[in-house]
Amino acid sequence: MQLGSRSLIIPAVLASFALTASVVPMSTWPTTALLSLGSGVCALSLMALAAVLGARWKSIESLFGGLDRVYETHKWLGVWALVFASVHLVFKAGVQEWQTAAILPLPGPWTRLVRQLSFVALMLIVLLALNRKISYRTWRCWHKLSGPLFLIVVAHWLSFKSPIALASPPGIWLA
């Protein structure tokens, strides 16, 4: 049996939403706030998986049946990360009933800047990766920014007031 896009994306999405739901009151589950928070966790998780696949470890390549299948899965992880990041951006990820705190508090303007940069960074990388009209050399230069841009997304998670504590199940999942 070989792994593929679905065998990685679906379990990651289900785990992200289940773990996120485990730290908020059940009365707030049927809200767009949980949809947004869970989507943010999904986006970060999918980006992390894409980074692992991008490392091109031989053991992972063998699980997928070759580098071409790893690349395809890497691409779909990025696309779905952008989809979930967009949902996260559209809806407010919080309600009054949630106990929230930032893991790494930053001043208000910096937190907002990190939030906006994290979405723009992900969008830019995915759109560049899907653009077939730019040369590989140009694309490769831009795609190398994925690592630092991923760190901006991680900074967003750490700096925003959220019900996800570092020691909680979704916090451990994201760490």
Secondary structure as UniProt FT lines:
FT   HELIX           5..21
FT   TURN            22..23
FT   HELIX           26..28
FT   TURN            29..30
FT   HELIX           32..54
FT   HELIX           58..64
FT   HELIX           67..90
FT   TURN            96..97
FT   HELIX           108..130
FT   TURN            132..133
FT   HELIX           136..143
FT   TURN            144..145
FT   HELIX           146..159
FT   TURN            166..167
FT   HELIX           169..174
//
